[in-house]
Amino acid sequence: MRYGWMLAAGLGLTMAAATGADAEPVKVTIDAARRAAPVTKYEYGMFIEPIGGLVARTLWAEMLDDRKFYYPVLPASQDAPPPLNAEGRPGVSYRKWRPVGGDDAVVMDSKAAYVGAQSPRVALDGTIRKGLSQSGIGLAKGKRYDGYVLLSGDAGAQVEVALVWGPGPDDRQTVALPSPDGGWSRAPFSFTPAADAADARLEITGLGSGSFRVGAASLMPSDNVRGWRADSTAIARSLNSGMWRLPGGNFLSNWDWHGALGPRDKRAPMFDHAWSAMQPNDIGMDEWMDLTKILGVEPYVTVDAGLGDANSAAEEVEYLNGPATSAWGARRAANGHPRPYGVKFWNIGNEPYGWWQIGKTSLDYFMIKHNAFAAAMRAVDPTITLIGSGAMPDQLHPRDTKENASLESIAPKFGTEEDWTGGLLAKAWGNFDGISEHWYDRPEKRPNAPADAELMEYVRSPSNQVRMKAEEWKIYERRFPAIKDKKIFLSIDEYAYFGEVNLKSALAYAEVLQEMLRHTDFLTMAAFTTGASTMDITPTDATLNSTGVVFKFYGEHFGAGVTPVAVLGDSEQPEPRYPVGYDHPKVRAGSPTYPLDVIAGLSPDGRTLRIGVVNATTRTQTLNLDLRSLALSGAGRRWVLTGASLAATNKVGAPTGVTVADGSVARGSRLTVPPISATVFAFPVSAGSR
């Protein structure tokens, strides 16, 4: 996954800004005789990648950073910043363990480390409490936290663990640990703080004689579910995503999955060179599979085709899907999972075409690699669905090239090194079932545009990325007609629109999802970057943010089994009138119902017509509805996703700013949608027109 951290300025337009007369009605024709393939349950999938502490601080329950001591325990004055990664971004910093009782209280023992390269050792003198501590921990009053320390040392060491949440003598709890007996032992403890805290600390210290060593430490909320946070995973489950792509991302190209098997405490931490970040390796394939079960979704696994090889990928398939009698299936069973996971979807490599990618190689060489991976993986499990890592010509160009691609400008690129999707179709045919595509967009400022025009351009920009992929797919269908016969599908399994998370961006995501639903004949899978980005998450709480509200909204009303039907009109979407920046495709996403974006579909049982409308204007809009090949039989309902202003947000501890309200609506040919909103109408369909 390649992206930068981008900002967008939200407009402070309020509902009261919808002044003046209402706009002219928009003609919308819905033709139920023209139907697309039903929506699959994979259209609203999620993608997740352990970028530094992204997963650890959102979905994973562990509260301590560097719990296995990859970094030495040093005073802050001796810290060194992590190196830049391949894209020139600063590496990821973590909360560090600090010495207690003097800068030299802790030495790192590399001769008999519990795990990894080193373990901290504390020499005691009987008069000064010595040890190590980590601060910056968030706590909730009255909540229980369970933890443990893997401890060894001399019998004379008197070790205790304290959780400190304030400056006073009573703002702490202390637990005395059993005296070490020379070997490594697991010493558990529990705490229940008497106050909230944003900067609590855990101390592991000792008095007495001799020394003690710490092999690993852990602290989690007691309500964790097999290591995963109960609050954020419960919210993620409400999205009904269908599938999660995991772990995936740039991280994958230098991660050996074998190193994250078995007891978590004995997995050596590793350095992720893609993001210049340390990973404790606590989350391996068994933990990822646990997450998908907790969320009620199917896993979509990407194998390492960066530094990894076909044999490693085949072993991973066997570990996850093989019977317990197979070599790697037996390893899985020994790790507590006798039944195969039965992973259906597999992706070979992550963005292997990118200059930023570890293991980057040429198109021709990677086609050899892809074919070898496919053969080895299918030899283990012939039933898997393989997805090749494609990239269409609008995405690929030399580093630092500034380009707003059009279908005309990219035409010469098809069949070249800048066409990895075409490369798969030409040189790996038969060795994949689908092809992946990634896109990222960023908001741009348009200071010279009128307010409504700026809003329309902002909201439509990311959906143009989807439309460009769809237009290119049509070109591939002409160049490779067998695509349709073999039902080769497109999976947009990484995408995002970076910037502020508010109602304004929610409307943009609504148009993205509506554009995807126009192409269900071939676009059957999608995974948003990232699953954690659908929530506002603090160390102690979580809530669905405005982006998450959109995914939940469309997943409920246009979810699996809904059959999209044609939406026609006489008002085409205009060309972008205020182009700025680069990497914005020159296409016109949306329905021919400007200034509205409209989709329609029939419920899985065919008894309900659903109409989705995005109104990215500050005026109330009216639709003049013309129905073909179906009739309505009664009144319906209307759900409106909106907020008091474009800057409305959903954050932990604050009133909900982006909401969904529902109510009844009369049957008729005129429908009204409020400003800055995404609206879904549902009407019963007459039995005679189904």
Secondary structure, DSSP 8 states (H G I E B T S, - for coil): -------------BGGG--SS----EEEEEEEEEE-----TTTTEEE----TTTTTTTTB----SSTT-SS----GGG-------TTS---------EEESSTTSEEEE-SS-SSTT-EEEEE--SSS-EEEEEEEEEE-TT--EEEEEEEEE-TTEEEEEEEE-SSSTTSEEEEE-----SS-EEEEEEE--SS-EEEEEEEEEEEESSEEEEEEEEEEETT-BTTB-HHHHHHHHTT--SEEE-S-SGGGGG--GGGG-S-GGGS--EEETTTTEEE-----HHHHHHHHHHHT-EEEEEE--SS--HHHHHHHHHHHHS-TTSHHHHHHHHTT--S-----EEEE-SSTT-TTSTT---HHHHHHHHHHHHHHHHHH-TT-EEEEE---TTT---TT------HHHHGGGTTSTT-HHHHHHHHSTTS-SEEEEEEEE-----TTS-HHHHHHHHHHHHHHHHHHHHHHHHHHHHH-THHHHTT-EEEEEEEEE-S--SHHHHHHHHHHHHHHGGGTTTEEEEEEE-GGGGEEE-SS-EEE-HHHHHHHHHHHHS-TT-EEEEEE-SB-----SS--SSS------S-SBTTEEEEEEE-TTS-EEEEEEEE-SSS-EEEEEEEES--B-S-EEEEEEEESBTT----TTS---EEEEEEEE--SSEEEE-SSEEEEEEEEB-GGG-
